[in-house]
Amino acid sequence: MRVSVKKLMLLVCAVCALFLSGCSVDGGEETEDLSDAYAFVGKNIQNTYMQRMYEGFQTACSEMGVKSVYKAPEAITSAKQIEIINELTSGGVKGIAVAANDFDALSDALHDAMDKGINVISLDSAVNSHSRQTHIQQADPEKVGRELVRTAYELTGGDGAIAILTSTREATNQNLWIDYMKKEVEENPDKYASMPIADIAYGDDDLMRSVSETERILRNSDIKVIIAPTAVGIQGAAQVLAEKGSDVKLTGLGMPSQMSQYIESGVCGAMFLWNPVDVGYLAAYTLKALDDGTITGAAGDSITTPMLGARNVVPAIDGGTEVMLGDLLRFDASNINEWKDQF
Ligand code: RAM
């Protein structure tokens, strides 16, 4: 193949531009230029839900003309997230939005970031109120927990034990939803007399582990319904129930793009979510408002975004504040077609 000198020069320029825009060289090794970026820290890298949130985060950052970076550990642990946060802090980012793998464990790292003038918020899964300026809350956690149990009742006619297939033991968001699931059952003893929560299984937001935990759950023939409040877990559970032709019912939180086949085939009668892209989008605009000083993250503040309009900062149940995205969306056979290409 013959390449003209002009084409070769263009190619060299393009490579240089790419290099200068994202990287710098340090001791012979390439290091990423993080300065002034808004950083998104996900729970784990292979989690598609995290990637969808980052899409919205990135869209907002390009609308605002801010550089964005996506970081997430291979393993869903707080130790790895601490390493990432420390790197971001020393790299000079402007803001950090983290979906936390633990409520308290990230505190020191996040305090260090805030002490250096970096704005810190959590999204999806909160850190404690002292380690953030505010939190982006996808939907009212009480509604999420109660609605999932009510749907399990609807799918089984109120007969048969419940197994919860969640993510990790430390996940703030899942644990809060599970607390409200327990409340729903405890506060309505007559309604749920034949529907005890008999098992809580941890799939660690890993598809294979969610599959094997579902197989274990199914060995208990009292279990008639699985509630999986995680987009990874519900997929693993659906896969197993479909393969086995099981009549155990399934509900939870899932992405229409990943679950449509199981909703269409009846394996999952109904599930819920919100738009994960919007969660990330709102997070980036919240960082910008903190950066510009138009908000401090206190209750009563308000954030305006081009695509979602305005959202208020309100008191959160953990004593801090949060920005509520909106309501739960329900997906079932009647509407899954409209949603499956969206997220
Ligand atoms: C999983 C994650 C995430 C949660 C969604 C619904 O992908 O655990 O934190 O919000 O599910």
Residues whose N, C-alpha, C, O or C-beta is under 5 A from the ligand:
A	BS01	RAM	Y49 D124 S167 D205 P229 T230 A231 V232 L253
